Amino acid sequence: MDDAHPQRPVHLSNLGLVLGHRHDSQGRRVDADEAVDRLRHAVRLCPTGHPQRPIYLSNLAMALVARAGGLDPATSRTTDGTADAHEAALAARAALRAVPEDHPQRIMCLNNLGSALLVRAGTPAEAEAEEHKEAEAYEEAEGDLYAAFDAFRQATTVTTAPALARFHAAQTWARAAAQFGDWTEALDAHRAALAHLPLMAWHGLDRRDRLDALGRAAGLAGEAAAVALNCGRPHEALRLLEQGRGVLLAQALEARDEMTELRERAPHLADRIREIRAFLDSAAPDPSDTAERARRTAAEQRRELAQEMDELTAQARRLPGLEDFLRLPSVDRLRTAAAHGPVVVVNTSALRCDALIVTAHDLHAVPLPDLDLAGDDGLTGRAVALLDALALVGRSPADAWRAQRLLLRTLAWLWDTVAAPVLPALEQLAPDATRVWWCPTGLLSLLPLHAAGHYPPDPTTPDARALPDRYVCSYTTTLRALAATRNQQHDQGAAARMLAVDQSDTPGLPRLPHAREEVRKLAARATPTTPTTVLTGPEASRDTLLAALPDHAYLHFSGHGTQDPTDSAGGALYLHDHAQAGPLSVADISRLRLREARLAFLSACETARGAAVLPDEAVHLAGALQLAGFAHVVAAQWVVDDACALQVADSFYEGLTSPPGAGLDPARAAHALHEAVRRLRRGPVSDPLWWAAYVHTGP
């Protein structure tokens, strides 16, 4: 095929792209050279005004950037690399000029231009190594750097482009700004990235796409908060952290979020927003494959829909209670979560780690300099090691002993790196507080922070180095979730029924001899104000449980639970028919809307253990139950002993009924669990392995 053939440029461009991919995977310089040659040839064959020319120019720009070393700051630039970066910038600018401003493909050209300018600007290390050069060279590099930032900024505002493409532009912008130490620029970029999360993980997408969006954004909220703290803005750090984690958690597992609230109040408005978002997030038309008139028509349609989207969003924000629809919650709104005691949000990121102590009237940041993510003594290594050890507790006495020793070391480390630095500030800000809510992020959310301490402690010593001897500890997935549970309203005149599930003999699973006694004792506590429904044996099926939940305010499940550490929604409870109908999963529970739900007690293993792949989202059974409507949830982070579970459950419900014979008071849940665990600690099984697994989530 000679150069006169009309398909010649297409084949040259495709060959160049394939060679570029092989260079990326194998690192062969000859492939990078040939890719650039083929793409240059394709550009030469397309005259100015040709509809395919901007595509070939963009492909050439990226091939040149790749040959110059890409965006890796560790790459040393050669003279040839500098020339490639210069040519890449020229090609990217030419491509940008050839694409209409309202076309969704414009975002690709802006991203390519930003990348080319970043490479041409060099790295901070190079700038330091070349201090002998003239001031003009520095000014030129700085000009390239901020021109790159501006290109990425523009890319995030191309409303006709899919949300994912805009998110990627913001992410690249944020990383580059942080790499060069411009924290103000990095903060702008992180704001833009977080603003796109609600659109990337909407209910209009199926569950797999939402989880994929979560994976792409993992750790982003923590990075944004760390950048804000580097800028000296702790209030914004809290808001960004809350916004990023809240959106992911609520939307990924179909729990109650802003779109659900909007659908309940204005269904037609919610449906129209969903339709527009689905269209805008579909693939944009390729200018090379579309006739000029059709291309302009499609671009105009996307622009008009984007404008309509802005108008509908503003309309939604005028509804009572939806003032913060798809935007950052206000600081005042977040502080309502601390109306009854301080909340400690522990942010973890590679940049820095800090605790944000939130009270009803104040916010105080406490740096945690000894808390690192990487290294042999870092959070990542410790979390992986402990979770692996705890997963094997029930296999043999030797495995239990190893887990026991590792748990003790981890609890001491949590005290030294997190609790000890936080407590002095906490005692100063809230001197009379006896309760504290923890909101850990990242892999820290998988560890037993509530039990941090040096064991065995001396409970009679005023300076006891163990959190359970200082505070009644609870968890919250987000500040907004805690505030929402405080504001739940229930029908005080109706009987609050208890649903008790006994799965002591689940087919195909080991017997739990104490589970039946646990449910029997609970049923014996039934009162006229708290009648109890017991499901046991074959009647405790998956469908029966799901059908019964809306009619009960309380749930007690005594049986088997698991969490797949590789699946972000892999938590499950096993009912009698699990072999036929499947277990009751996190996704099943998160779809429920239980308006009268008050308290759930999961006397089962690993029901409060999240997945390491998405630790920030609390996508475990306890988190799903709270999002479904249960204000209080008691669960276990790892495998628990059957006999210990019986003792804890019995003591817990005794603490909920005060005075004896009265109905259950869910407001006492945290104190009841604290006292139940204290009794267990005072007995023959005082080791944290047997009591530290139990956690309370809620107000």
PEJO-V934903 format. One record per residue. PSI is psi as a letter, one per 40 degrees, with the letter a starting at -180 (NA if undefined). Layout:
((PSI) (PSI))
//
This chain:
((h) (i) (e) (e) (h) (d) (e) (d) (d) (d) (d) (d) (d) (d) (d) (d) (d) (d) (d) (d) (d) (d) (d) (d) (d) (e) (f) (h) (d) (d) (d) (d) (d) (d) (d) (d) (d) (d) (d) (d) (d) (d) (d) (d) (e) (h) (i) (h) (e) (h) (d) (e) (d) (d) (d) (d) (d) (d) (d) (d) (d) (d) (d) (d) (d) (d) (d) (e) (e) (a) (e) (h) (e) (e) (h) (h) (h) (i) (d) (d) (d) (d) (d) (d) (d) (d) (d) (d) (d) (d) (d) (d) (d) (d) (d) (d) (d) (e) (h) (i) (d) (e) (h) (d) (e) (d) (d) (d) (d) (d) (d) (d) (d) (d) (d) (d) (d) (d) (d) (d) (e) (a) (i) (d) (d) (d) (d) (d) (e) (f) (e) (e) (i) (i) (d) (d) (d) (d) (d) (d) (d) (d) (d) (d) (d) (d) (d) (d) (d) (d) (d) (d) (d) (d) (d) (e) (e) (g) (e) (e) (i) (i) (d) (d) (d) (d) (d) (d) (d) (d) (d) (d) (d) (d) (d) (d) (d) (d) (d) (e) (e) (g) (d) (d) (d) (d) (d) (d) (d) (d) (d) (d) (d) (d) (d) (e) (d) (d) (d) (d) (f) (i) (e) (e) (i) (i) (d) (d) (d) (d) (d) (d) (d) (d) (d) (d) (e) (h) (e) (d) (d) (d) (d) (d) (d) (d) (d) (d) (d) (d) (e) (f) (g) (d) (d) (d) (d) (d) (d) (d) (d) (d) (d) (d) (d) (d) (d) (d) (d) (d) (d) (d) (f) (f) (a) (h) (a) (d) (d) (d) (d) (d) (d) (d) (d) (g) (d) (d) (d) (d) (d) (d) (d) (d) (d) (d) (d) (d) (d) (d) (e) (i) (h) (i) (i) (h) (d) (e) (e) (h) (i) (d) (d) (d) (d) (d) (d) (d) (d) (d) (d) (d) (d) (d) (d) (d) (d) (d) (d) (d) (d) (d) (d) (d) (d) (d) (e) (e) (i) (h) (e) (f) (d) (f) (h) (f) (i) (h) (i) (i) (d) (d) (d) (d) (d) (d) (d) (f) (d) (e) (i) (i) (h) (h) (h) (h) (h) (h) (i) (d) (d) (i) (h) (i) (h) (h) (h) (h) (i) (d) (e) (i) (h) (h) (h) (h) (i) (g) (d) (e) (h) (i) (d) (i) (i) (d) (e) (i) (d) (d) (d) (d) (d) (d) (d) (d) (d) (d) (d) (d) (e) (e) (d) (e) (d) (i) (d) (d) (d) (d) (d) (d) (d) (d) (d) (d) (d) (d) (d) (d) (d) (d) (d) (d) (d) (d) (d) (c) (d) (d) (d) (d) (d) (d) (d) (d) (d) (d) (d) (g) (d) (e) (h) (e) (i) (h) (h) (h) (g) (i) (i) (a) (e) (d) (e) (e) (i) (g) (d) (d) (e) (h) (i) (h) (i) (h) (i) (h) (e) (e) (h) (d) (f) (h) (g) (h) (d) (e) (e) (d) (i) (h) (h) (i) (i) (i) (d) (i) (d) (d) (d) (d) (d) (d) (d) (d) (e) (h) (h) (i) (h) (e) (d) (i) (h) (h) (i) (h) (h) (h) (h) (h) (f) (d) (g) (h) (h) (e) (i) (i) (i) (g) (d) (e) (d) (d) (d) (d) (d) (d) (d) (d) (d) (e) (e) (i) (i) (d) (e) (g) (i) (h) (h) (h) (h) (i) (a) (d) (e) (g) (i) (d) (d) (d) (d) (d) (d) (d) (d) (e) (e) (i) (d) (i) (h) (h) (h) (h) (a) (h) (i) (i) (h) (h) (e) (e) (h) (e) (f) (e) (i) (i) (i) (h) (i) (d) (f) (d) (d) (d) (e) (i) (i) (h) (i) (d) (d) (d) (d) (e) (e) (i) (g) (g) (d) (e) (h) (d) (h) (h) (h) (g) (g) (i) (i) (f) (e) (e) (h) (a) (h) (d) (d) (g) (d) (e) (e) (f) (f) (i) (d) (d) (d) (d) (d) (d) (d) (e) (e) (h) (d) (h) (h) (h) (a) (h) (e) (a) (h) (i) (h) (d) (d) (d) (d) (d) (d) (d) (d) (d) (d) (d) (d) (d) (d) (d) (g) (h) (i) (h) (e) (i) (i) (h) (g) (d) (e) (e) (d) (d) (d) (d) (d) (d) (d) (d) (d) (d) (d) (d) (d) (e) (a) (e) (g) (e) (h) (d) (d) (e) (d) (e) (d) (h) (i) (h) (h) (a) (NA))
//
